[in-house]
Amino acid sequence: MKRLLLILAFLASPVWAVQPDEVLDDPVLEQRARDLSTGLRCLVCRNESIDESNADLARDLRLLLRERLVAGDTDDEAIKFIVDRYGEYVLLRPTSSGANLVLWLAGPIMLLIAAGLGWNFVRKRSNAQQSTGGEALTDTEKERLEQILKD
């Protein structure tokens, strides 16, 4: 029973990240802030959203995001403000434009190149084996082979 309670407490720990003093009075704004904060990375915890993180920097980012929303910013404006300040690394789902597009496409392109080189290698190798495998042994070669096998 204690183990079950411990597991449940551990699983529910991300819920405790947003402190009660951070919650906005307007439930619509609070929901927008929660939705946006799940897409922002905690710069201390790495692959954890600021909504789940208990780090001080994550708290500051949550408060900053809520301040921007209360000031009347749209979702895109609030995210752009934070990205301009902290860089695109703060996004958990990076954009696929500009320099990031090269990174997104590099993997599949290298995979296609490797597959093409591998297919070409196998094709050349099988052609080489077919051209050398068709020659029969001469009578002297057969006699020599029999002598070697007897010894």
C-alpha positions, 0 to 999 in steps of 0.5 A: 500500500505504501509503495502504491501511494509513493508511486502515485505521489511520484506520478502526480509530482508534475501537477505540483509544479505550477504553484497556487500563487502563479495561477491567474484569476481568469480561467481562460487565460490560465488555460492558455498559459498552461497550454503555452507553457507545455510547449516551452523547455525548462532551460535548467531541466533540459527536456522538461516543460516549464509547466512540469519543472520546479526550477526557479527559472521555470517559475520565472518563465511561467510568470513572464508568460502569464504577464505577457498574456495578462498584458494582452499578447496573443499566443504567438506574440507571447511565445515570440517574446520568450523565443526572442529573449531565450532563443529557439532552444526554449521551444520543445517542438522546434520550428522546421524552417531556416537553418532547422530545415537543413537539420530536419532534412539532413538525416533522411538525405544521408539515409538515402545516400547510404542506401544508394551506396550500399545498393551500388556496392552489392550490385557491383559485387554480385556482377563481379562474382558472376563474371568470375564464377562461370569459368571451368577448371582445365584438365591440368588444374583438375589433376593438380586439385586432386593431388592437393586433396589427396595430400 
